Amino acid sequence: MHRDFLGFVERCERAGMRRARIVLPFAPSEDEVAHLSSRPWVEGVTFGRRRRGSPRGTTTVLASHIATWPRAALAALAALGTRHVWFDDGVELHRATLARELARRVKASMAARARRVDAESALGRTIVRARRAVILVRRKAVPGTDHRSAPEDAYRRFVEHTQANANPAPHIPGRLLHVNAGLAAGGTERQIVNTMLALRRRGWADMAFVGEHMAYARGHRFFAPPLERSGIDIVALPRRHESGRDGTMALGASVANELARMPPDLADTVVDLARVFFHRKPAIVHAWQDMTAVAAGLAAIAAGVPRVVLSFRNLDPTRYGVDRAHLRPALRALADDGRVRILANSRAGASSYAAWLDVPAERIAVVPNILDTAQARDAIAGAQAERTRLGVPDGALLVGGVLRFAPEKRPLLWIETAAEVAKLCPGARFALFGTGPLRREAERRAASLGLGNRLVVRDPASEIGPALAAYDVLLSTSSVEGLPNVVLEAQAAGTPVVATNAGGTAEARLRDDLLHIVDSDRPLDLAKAAIRSAVGRAQRPRAVPDAGPFEEGRAIEALLSACYAPMGPA
């Protein structure tokens, strides 16, 4: 029997279940059926369309997180007269009201549809005006209160009170939790996977990933399969509003009082994460990206975690228009705590955050990205097949990109540069992989510039290597960057890169002839550089260059020495 199944049964018994109907998301084995049947409190089992027992009037327990169950399945339970269910999130059981959960699903579906509406359409403009009106009403509800922030001393007192008044759980030596919003399609998420798999290969066995939004937001499991195949636990963060429990009690009264002065969404997330940390007792919590760094950092020190790592992956948030007033005061308070280590993945990022937070430059360690050169070799082998899939004629120049269609990535500049390349090389073809709010606008712009069927735009792939190897040149037009994965991975596949001079992009250099930084935002200048680089590539044999500081062993050693030591496994 799988350990997850045995753990679920144990959590049911720990919760004191009596007369329970178990609803399984899978067909149980004979051993699992026998194991359940031997429990006197189990009065029915349901899986798929089959039911055994399932008498009315008993407690209904879902054997996985409620967010993993399709709406139709929950509606079927409601049709049987079920009003409340208990569900298992891998940590403990929680009680939920079916009608409320179904209503939340409908609301989330409507919100997702609203996000897909073109912001420039009449409906899109109406949605934007409605959101602004709601924000104004909320601010006026409590005169003189800014719900987005709290004074810096509130965060400092929170940190101080955790040292003196909290009731920390003992930690388990060597236990490591990585925390992020999720595992969506993005460069940070790819580095989370690379880091965790590299640590696993070095013998770090007691490790799990906690996803803040994985329980209810779509798209946050994009990079989950590699971790699951390696046997690494993935925990969808349970929300306090789902269980109806107040997790502030474990933090202590003085800590909870300071928590109440923080923005409500942040305070809720701190409590949710603290409950997981109290339960799992990690020796190290490694939080990725700004928003998660604040919430997980505060929660970790409140739970008495002895080592907290805050990982920044870009330039400071003022460079890309993030308006979160609590970020700076909270991070400054955390930076003063001796349990906290701070890292950035580029010198440019470290310098930017040090200046923004007004902390000494040496407070922020630089730990580079991990580059998987084995994947690069496989990518080179699949390059020709990828060109065929993209419909690129033999001998045609292929200019490619991998980006999020967001303002800081400047996809419209990418399209305008492609149009200039097309004028200079009439036979050129173009390919873009990515999603984001500006994708539709970029596609319209491409059509207006006459790119037509010469441009292929596709959703991101978990294995982007073959596309990078298929390109004759990778074009990056970002205005803000930390240390871009795609720039490293393209060079590893032998593909030259032409990029604007953004943040730490220039630091992502494997070989001088493979990375060309252009100190211009003019499409024609970028187009000429792209053509020169592609021609140069055609004259060189394809080979994986030395990874330098990005080689897995060197990058992991930098992480261990700067942030984890001496808290690693025995």
C-alpha positions as CSV (number, residue, x, y, z in Angstrom):
1,M,0.0,0.0,0.0
2,H,1.2,3.5,-0.9
3,R,2.5,5.6,2.0
4,D,0.1,8.4,1.1
5,F,-2.9,6.1,1.5
6,L,-1.6,4.8,4.9
7,G,-1.0,8.4,6.0
8,F,-4.6,9.3,5.0
9,V,-6.0,6.5,7.1
10,E,-3.8,7.5,10.0
11,R,-5.0,11.2,9.8
12,C,-8.6,10.1,9.8
13,E,-8.1,8.1,13.0
14,R,-6.1,10.9,14.6
15,A,-9.1,13.2,13.9
16,G,-11.4,10.8,15.8
17,M,-13.6,9.9,12.8
18,R,-16.8,7.8,13.6
19,R,-19.2,6.4,11.1
20,A,-17.4,7.8,8.0
21,R,-17.9,7.2,4.3
22,I,-14.6,7.4,2.5
23,V,-14.6,8.8,-1.1
24,L,-11.4,7.8,-3.0
25,P,-10.1,9.5,-6.2
26,F,-8.8,6.2,-7.4
27,A,-9.8,2.5,-7.5
28,P,-8.3,0.9,-4.4
29,S,-6.3,-2.3,-4.4
30,E,-7.6,-5.4,-2.6
31,D,-5.1,-4.7,0.2
32,E,-6.4,-1.1,0.5
33,V,-10.0,-2.3,0.6
34,A,-9.1,-4.8,3.3
35,H,-7.2,-2.2,5.3
36,L,-10.3,0.2,5.2
37,S,-12.7,-2.6,6.0
38,S,-10.8,-3.5,9.1
39,R,-11.5,-0.1,10.6
40,P,-14.7,-0.1,12.6
41,W,-15.4,3.5,11.9
42,V,-15.5,3.0,8.1
43,E,-19.1,2.4,7.0
44,G,-18.8,3.0,3.3
45,V,-16.3,3.4,0.4
46,T,-16.9,5.2,-2.9
47,F,-14.6,5.3,-5.8
48,G,-15.5,6.3,-9.4
49,R,-19.2,5.3,-9.9
50,R,-19.0,2.3,-7.5
51,R,-20.2,2.5,-3.9
52,R,-19.9,0.1,-1.1
53,G,-22.1,0.8,1.8
54,S,-22.2,4.6,1.8
55,P,-25.1,4.9,4.2
56,R,-26.8,8.3,4.6
57,G,-26.1,10.2,7.8
58,T,-22.5,9.4,8.0
59,T,-19.5,11.7,7.8
60,T,-18.1,12.0,4.2
61,V,-14.3,12.1,3.9
62,L,-12.5,12.9,0.6
63,A,-9.2,11.2,0.4
64,S,-7.4,14.1,-1.2
65,H,-7.6,17.9,-1.2
66,I,-11.0,19.2,-2.2
67,A,-9.5,21.4,-4.9
68,T,-8.4,18.3,-6.8
69,W,-12.0,17.1,-7.2
70,P,-13.9,18.1,-10.3
71,R,-17.0,20.2,-9.8
72,A,-19.2,17.4,-11.2
73,A,-18.0,15.0,-8.5
74,L,-18.8,17.5,-5.7
75,A,-22.2,18.2,-7.2
76,A,-23.0,14.5,-7.3
77,L,-22.2,14.3,-3.5
78,A,-24.5,17.3,-2.9
79,A,-27.2,15.6,-4.9
80,L,-27.0,12.7,-2.4
81,G,-27.9,15.1,0.4
82,T,-24.3,15.7,1.6
83,R,-23.9,19.2,3.0
84,H,-20.5,19.0,4.6
85,V,-17.4,17.0,3.8
86,W,-14.0,16.5,5.4
87,F,-11.0,16.5,3.1
88,D,-7.3,15.5,3.4
89,D,-4.6,17.9,2.3
90,G,-1.6,15.7,3.2
91,V,-1.2,17.4,6.6
92,E,-4.5,17.0,8.3
93,L,-8.2,16.9,7.7
94,H,-10.4,20.0,7.1
95,R,-14.1,20.5,7.1
96,A,-15.8,22.3,4.2
97,T,-19.3,23.2,3.2
98,L,-20.1,21.8,-0.2
99,A,-22.4,24.6,-1.3
100,R,-19.7,27.2,-0.4
101,E,-17.1,25.3,-2.3
102,L,-19.3,24.9,-5.4
103,A,-20.0,28.7,-5.2
104,R,-16.3,29.4,-5.0
105,R,-15.6,27.3,-8.0
106,V,-18.2,29.2,-10.0
107,K,-16.7,32.5,-8.8
108,A,-13.2,31.4,-9.7
109,S,-14.4,30.2,-13.2
110,M,-15.9,33.6,-13.8
111,A,-12.8,35.4,-12.6
112,A,-10.7,33.3,-15.0
113,R,-12.9,34.1,-17.9
114,A,-12.7,37.8,-17.0
115,R,-8.9,37.6,-17.0
116,R,-9.0,36.2,-20.5
117,V,-11.1,39.1,-21.8
118,D,-9.1,41.6,-24.0
119,A,-8.3,44.6,-21.7
120,E,-8.9,46.9,-24.6
121,S,-12.4,45.7,-25.5
122,A,-15.5,47.3,-24.2
123,L,-16.1,44.4,-21.7
124,G,-12.5,44.5,-20.6
125,R,-12.7,48.2,-19.8
126,T,-15.9,47.7,-17.9
127,I,-14.2,44.9,-15.8
128,V,-11.2,47.2,-15.0
129,R,-13.6,50.1,-13.9
130,A,-15.5,47.7,-11.7
131,R,-12.3,46.4,-10.0
132,R,-11.2,50.0,-9.3
133,A,-14.6,50.8,-7.8
134,V,-14.3,47.8,-5.4
135,I,-10.9,48.9,-4.3
136,L,-12.1,52.4,-3.5
137,V,-15.1,51.1,-1.5
138,R,-12.8,48.9,0.6
139,R,-10.4,51.8,1.3
140,K,-13.3,54.1,2.4
141,A,-14.7,51.3,4.6
142,V,-12.0,52.1,7.3
143,P,-11.1,55.8,7.0
144,G,-7.4,56.6,7.4
145,T,-6.4,52.9,7.0
146,D,-4.2,51.7,4.2
147,H,-5.0,48.0,3.8
148,R,-2.0,47.4,1.6
149,S,0.7,48.0,4.2
150,A,1.6,48.2,7.9
151,P,4.2,50.4,9.6
152,E,7.7,48.9,9.5
153,D,7.8,48.7,13.3
154,A,4.9,46.2,13.1
155,Y,7.1,43.7,11.2
156,R,10.1,44.4,13.4
157,R,8.0,43.8,16.6
158,F,6.6,40.6,15.0
159,V,10.2,39.3,14.4
160,E,11.2,40.3,17.9
161,H,8.2,38.7,19.5
162,T,8.8,35.4,17.7
163,Q,12.2,35.2,19.4
164,A,10.8,35.8,22.9
165,N,7.2,34.7,23.0
166,A,6.4,32.2,20.3
167,N,6.1,28.5,21.0
168,P,8.3,27.0,18.3
169,A,8.1,23.3,17.4
170,P,11.3,21.3,17.5
171,H,12.8,20.9,14.1
172,I,13.8,17.7,12.3
173,P,17.5,17.9,11.3
174,G,18.0,17.9,7.6
175,R,14.3,18.5,6.7
176,L,14.0,21.0,3.9
177,L,10.9,22.8,2.6
178,H,10.9,24.8,-0.6
179,V,8.0,27.3,-0.9
180,N,6.7,29.2,-3.8
181,A,3.3,30.3,-5.2
182,G,3.4,27.1,-7.3
183,L,5.2,25.4,-10.1
184,A,3.8,27.4,-13.1
185,A,5.6,27.8,-16.4
186,G,8.4,30.2,-15.5
187,G,12.1,30.6,-15.0
188,T,12.0,30.6,-11.2
189,E,9.9,27.5,-11.2
190,R,12.3,25.7,-13.5
191,Q,15.2,26.6,-11.1
192,I,13.2,25.3,-8.2
193,V,12.9,21.9,-9.9
194,N,16.6,22.0,-11.0
195,T,17.7,22.8,-7.4
196,M,15.5,20.2,-5.7
197,L,16.5,17.4,-8.2
198,A,20.2,18.4,-7.8
199,L,19.9,18.2,-4.0
200,R,18.2,14.8,-4.3
201,R,21.0,13.5,-6.5
202,R,23.4,14.6,-3.7
203,G,21.5,12.5,-1.2
204,W,19.2,15.1,0.3
205,A,16.2,12.8,0.9
206,D,14.0,14.7,3.4
207,M,12.6,17.4,1.2
208,A,9.2,18.7,0.1
209,F,7.7,21.5,-2.0
210,V,4.9,23.7,-0.6
211,G,2.7,25.6,-3.2
212,E,0.8,28.6,-1.9
213,H,-1.7,28.6,-4.8
214,M,-1.7,25.0,-6.0
215,A,-4.9,24.1,-4.2
216,Y,-7.1,26.5,-6.1
217,A,-5.3,28.3,-9.0
218,R,-4.9,26.7,-12.4
219,G,-1.6,26.3,-14.1
220,H,0.5,25.9,-11.0
221,R,1.4,22.2,-11.6
222,F,3.3,22.8,-14.9
223,F,6.6,21.7,-13.5
224,A,5.3,19.3,-10.9
225,P,5.8,16.0,-12.8
226,P,9.7,15.9,-12.5
227,L,9.4,16.3,-8.8
228,E,6.7,13.6,-8.5
229,R,8.7,11.2,-10.6
230,S,11.6,11.7,-8.1
231,G,9.4,10.9,-5.1
232,I,9.5,14.5,-3.8
233,D,6.3,15.4,-1.9
234,I,4.3,18.4,-3.2
235,V,2.0,20.0,-0.6
236,A,-0.8,22.3,-1.7
237,L,-1.1,24.9,1.0
238,P,-4.4,24.4,2.9
239,R,-6.3,27.6,3.5
240,R,-7.6,28.7,6.9
241,H,-11.0,29.7,5.4
242,E,-11.4,26.1,4.1
243,S,-11.0,24.5,7.6
244,G,-12.6,27.2,9.7
245,R,-9.7,27.0,12.2
246,D,-7.8,29.9,13.6
247,G,-4.1,29.1,13.4
248,T,-2.9,32.2,15.3
249,M,-3.2,30.4,18.6
250,A,0.0,28.5,18.0
251,L,1.9,31.7,17.3
252,G,1.4,33.3,20.8
253,A,-0.8,36.3,21.7
254,S,1.8,39.0,21.2
255,V,2.8,37.7,17.8
256,A,-0.8,37.4,16.8
257,N,-1.4,41.0,17.8
258,E,1.3,42.2,15.5
259,L,0.0,40.0,12.7
260,A,-3.4,41.7,13.0
261,R,-1.7,45.0,11.9
262,M,-0.6,43.5,8.6
263,P,-2.6,43.4,5.3
264,P,-5.3,40.7,5.8
265,D,-4.2,38.6,2.8
266,L,-0.6,38.5,4.0
267,A,-1.7,37.7,7.6
268,D,-3.9,34.8,6.4
269,T,-1.0,33.4,4.3
270,V,1.4,33.7,7.2
271,V,-1.0,31.7,9.5
272,D,-1.6,29.1,6.8
273,L,2.2,28.6,6.2
274,A,3.0,28.6,9.9
275,R,0.5,25.7,10.5
276,V,2.4,23.7,7.9
277,F,5.8,24.5,9.4
278,F,4.6,23.7,12.9
279,H,3.4,20.3,11.6
280,R,6.3,19.4,9.4
281,K,9.1,20.9,11.6
282,P,11.7,21.7,8.9
283,A,15.2,22.7,9.7
284,I,15.3,24.9,6.6
285,V,12.6,26.8,4.8
286,H,13.7,28.1,1.3
287,A,11.2,30.7,0.0
288,W,11.4,31.8,-3.6
289,Q,10.4,35.2,-5.0
290,D,9.4,38.4,-3.2
291,M,5.8,37.8,-2.2
292,T,6.4,34.3,-1.0
293,A,9.7,35.4,0.7
294,V,7.7,37.8,3.0
295,A,4.9,35.4,3.9
296,A,7.0,32.3,4.3
297,G,9.8,34.2,6.0
298,L,7.5,35.6,8.7
299,A,5.8,32.2,9.1
300,A,9.0,30.3,9.4
301,I,10.5,32.5,12.1
302,A,7.2,32.4,13.9
303,A,7.3,28.6,13.8
304,G,10.9,28.6,15.1
305,V,12.5,27.3,11.9
306,P,16.3,27.7,12.6
307,R,17.3,28.6,9.0
308,V,15.2,30.7,6.6
309,V,16.4,31.3,3.0
310,L,14.9,34.2,1.0
311,S,15.6,33.8,-2.8
312,F,15.3,36.8,-5.1
313,R,15.2,36.1,-8.8
314,N,15.0,39.5,-10.5
315,L,15.9,43.1,-9.9
316,D,14.0,44.8,-7.0
317,P,10.2,45.0,-7.5
318,T,10.2,48.8,-8.2
319,R,11.9,48.0,-11.5
320,Y,8.9,46.2,-12.9
321,G,6.0,48.1,-11.4
322,V,5.0,45.9,-8.5
323,D,2.9,48.0,-6.1
324,R,3.1,46.0,-2.8
325,A,3.7,48.5,0.0
326,H,4.4,45.8,2.6
327,L,7.3,44.2,0.7
328,R,10.1,46.6,1.7
329,P,9.3,47.0,5.4
330,A,8.7,43.3,5.9
331,L,11.9,42.3,4.1
332,R,14.0,44.9,6.0
333,A,12.7,43.4,9.3
334,L,13.5,39.9,8.1
335,A,17.0,40.9,6.9
336,D,17.9,41.9,10.5
337,D,17.2,38.4,11.9
338,G,20.2,36.2,12.3
339,R,18.2,33.1,11.1
340,V,17.6,34.6,7.7
341,R,19.9,34.1,4.7
342,I,19.2,36.2,1.5
343,L,20.4,35.3,-2.0
344,A,20.0,36.6,-5.5
345,N,20.9,34.8,-8.7
346,S,22.9,37.6,-10.3
347,R,25.2,40.4,-9.1
348,A,22.9,42.9,-10.7
349,G,20.0,41.5,-8.7
350,A,21.9,41.5,-5.4
351,S,23.1,45.1,-5.9
352,S,19.5,46.2,-6.8
353,Y,18.0,44.6,-3.7
354,A,20.7,45.8,-1.4
355,A,20.2,49.4,-2.5
356,W,16.3,49.1,-2.3
357,L,16.4,47.5,1.1
358,D,19.2,49.8,2.3
359,V,21.3,46.8,3.6
360,P,25.0,46.1,3.1
361,A,25.8,44.5,-0.2
362,E,27.5,41.5,1.5
363,R,24.1,40.7,3.2
364,I,22.9,39.2,-0.1
365,A,24.8,36.2,-1.4
366,V,25.0,35.5,-5.2
367,V,24.1,31.9,-6.1
368,P,23.8,31.4,-9.8
369,N,21.2,29.4,-11.7
370,I,21.8,25.6,-12.3
371,L,22.3,24.6,-15.9
372,D,21.5,21.0,-16.9
373,T,24.0,20.3,-19.7
374,A,22.7,16.7,-20.1
375,Q,19.4,18.2,-21.3
376,A,21.3,20.4,-23.7
377,R,22.8,17.4,-25.4
378,D,19.4,15.8,-25.8
379,A,18.1,19.1,-27.1
380,I,20.7,19.2,-29.8
381,A,19.8,15.7,-31.0
382,G,16.1,16.8,-31.4
383,A,16.7,20.1,-33.1
384,Q,16.0,19.1,-36.7
385,A,12.7,17.3,-35.7
386,E,11.6,20.5,-33.9
387,R,12.3,22.6,-36.9
388,T,10.1,20.2,-38.9
389,R,7.3,20.5,-36.3
390,L,7.5,24.3,-36.5
391,G,7.1,24.1,-40.3
392,V,10.5,25.8,-41.0
393,P,11.7,25.3,-44.6
394,D,15.1,23.8,-45.2
395,G,17.8,26.5,-45.0
396,A,15.5,29.2,-43.7
397,L,16.6,31.5,-40.9
398,L,14.7,30.8,-37.7
399,V,14.6,33.5,-35.0
400,G,13.0,32.4,-31.8
401,G,12.0,33.5,-28.4
402,V,10.7,32.1,-25.1
403,L,9.0,34.7,-22.9
404,R,6.1,35.7,-20.8
405,F,3.9,38.1,-22.7
406,A,4.2,40.8,-20.0
407,P,5.3,44.5,-20.1
408,E,8.8,43.9,-18.7
409,K,9.5,41.3,-21.4
410,R,8.5,43.8,-24.2
411,P,6.9,41.3,-26.6
412,L,5.9,44.1,-28.9
413,L,9.5,45.1,-29.3
414,W,10.2,41.5,-30.1
415,I,7.6,41.5,-32.8
416,E,8.8,44.8,-34.3
417,T,12.4,43.4,-34.4
418,A,11.1,40.3,-36.2
419,A,9.5,42.5,-38.8
420,E,12.8,44.2,-39.4
421,V,14.5,40.8,-39.8
422,A,11.8,39.8,-42.3
423,K,12.6,42.9,-44.4
424,L,16.3,42.1,-44.4
425,C,15.8,38.3,-44.8
426,P,12.6,37.7,-46.8
427,G,12.8,33.9,-46.2
428,A,13.1,34.1,-42.4
429,R,10.7,32.4,-40.0
430,F,9.9,33.2,-36.4
431,A,8.7,31.2,-33.3
432,L,7.6,32.3,-29.9
433,F,6.8,30.1,-26.9
434,G,4.9,31.7,-24.0
435,T,1.6,33.0,-22.5
436,G,0.6,36.2,-20.8
437,P,-1.7,39.2,-20.9
438,L,0.0,40.8,-23.9
439,R,-0.1,37.7,-26.2
440,R,-3.2,38.6,-28.1
441,E,-2.0,42.2,-28.7
442,A,1.4,40.8,-29.8
443,E,-0.3,38.5,-32.3
444,R,-2.4,41.4,-33.7
445,R,0.7,43.5,-34.0
446,A,2.5,40.7,-35.9
447,A,-0.4,40.4,-38.3
448,S,-0.5,44.2,-38.9
449,L,3.3,44.1,-39.7
450,G,2.8,41.4,-42.3
451,L,4.4,38.5,-40.5
452,G,1.3,36.4,-41.1
453,N,2.0,32.6,-41.3
454,R,5.8,33.2,-40.9
455,L,5.3,33.5,-37.2
456,V,4.4,30.5,-34.9
457,V,3.2,31.3,-31.4
458,R,2.7,28.4,-29.0
459,D,2.1,27.8,-25.3
460,P,5.3,27.0,-23.3
461,A,6.5,23.4,-23.1
462,S,8.1,21.8,-20.0
463,E,11.0,20.7,-22.2
464,I,11.9,23.8,-24.2
465,G,15.4,22.5,-25.1
466,P,14.6,21.2,-28.6
467,A,13.1,24.5,-29.6
468,L,16.1,26.4,-28.3
469,A,18.4,24.1,-30.3
470,A,16.3,24.5,-33.4
471,Y,16.6,28.3,-33.4
472,D,19.3,29.9,-35.4
473,V,19.3,32.7,-32.9
474,L,17.4,33.5,-29.7
475,L,16.1,37.0,-29.3
476,S,15.5,38.5,-25.9
477,T,14.0,42.0,-25.6
478,S,13.4,42.4,-21.8
479,S,13.7,45.6,-20.0
480,V,14.1,43.9,-16.6
481,E,15.9,40.6,-15.9
482,G,17.5,38.7,-13.1
483,L,19.5,35.9,-14.6
484,P,17.4,34.5,-17.5
485,N,17.3,30.7,-17.7
486,V,16.5,30.7,-21.4
487,V,19.6,32.7,-22.2
488,L,21.7,30.1,-20.5
489,E,19.9,27.1,-22.0
490,A,20.0,28.5,-25.6
491,Q,23.8,28.9,-25.3
492,A,24.1,25.4,-23.8
493,A,22.4,24.1,-27.0
494,G,24.9,26.0,-29.1
495,T,22.4,28.7,-30.1
496,P,23.6,32.3,-30.1
497,V,21.6,34.9,-28.1
498,V,20.9,38.5,-29.0
499,A,19.6,40.4,-25.9
500,T,18.9,43.8,-24.7
501,N,21.1,45.0,-21.8
502,A,18.7,44.2,-19.0
503,G,19.7,43.5,-15.4
504,G,21.8,40.4,-15.1
505,T,21.5,39.2,-18.7
506,A,25.1,40.0,-19.4
507,E,26.2,37.7,-16.5
508,A,24.5,34.7,-18.2
509,R,27.5,34.3,-20.5
510,L,28.8,30.8,-21.3
511,R,31.0,31.8,-24.3
512,D,31.8,35.2,-25.8
513,D,30.7,34.3,-29.3
514,L,27.3,33.0,-28.0
515,L,25.9,36.0,-26.1
516,H,25.6,39.4,-27.8
517,I,24.3,42.3,-25.7
518,V,22.9,45.2,-27.7
519,D,22.9,48.6,-26.0
520,S,19.9,49.8,-28.1
521,D,16.2,49.3,-28.1
522,R,15.8,50.1,-31.8
523,P,14.2,47.2,-33.7
524,L,16.6,47.6,-36.6
525,D,19.7,47.5,-34.4
526,L,18.4,44.3,-32.8
527,A,17.5,42.8,-36.1
528,K,21.0,43.4,-37.6
529,A,22.6,41.9,-34.6
530,A,20.3,38.8,-34.8
531,I,21.2,38.2,-38.4
532,R,24.9,38.6,-37.8
533,S,24.8,36.1,-34.9
534,A,22.8,33.6,-36.9
535,V,25.2,33.7,-39.8
536,G,28.1,33.2,-37.4
537,R,26.5,30.2,-35.9
538,A,26.1,28.5,-39.3
539,Q,29.9,28.6,-39.6
540,R,30.6,26.8,-36.3
541,P,30.1,23.2,-35.3
542,R,27.4,22.7,-32.6
543,A,28.8,21.7,-29.2
544,V,27.7,22.1,-25.6
545,P,30.0,24.8,-24.0
546,D,31.5,24.6,-20.5
547,A,28.8,25.6,-18.0
548,G,31.3,27.4,-15.7
549,P,29.7,28.6,-12.4
550,F,26.3,27.4,-13.6
551,E,27.4,23.7,-13.6
552,E,25.2,21.8,-11.2
553,G,27.9,20.8,-8.7
554,R,29.4,24.3,-8.5
555,A,26.0,26.0,-8.2
556,I,24.8,23.6,-5.5
557,E,28.0,24.0,-3.5
558,A,27.5,27.8,-3.6
559,L,24.0,27.4,-2.3
560,L,25.0,25.0,0.5
561,S,27.9,27.1,1.7
562,A,26.1,30.4,1.5
563,C,22.7,29.5,2.8
564,Y,22.2,25.9,4.1
565,A,25.4,25.1,6.1
566,P,25.5,23.7,8.7
567,M,21.8,22.7,8.6
568,G,22.1,19.9,5.9
569,P,21.4,16.2,6.3
570,A,23.7,14.2,8.5
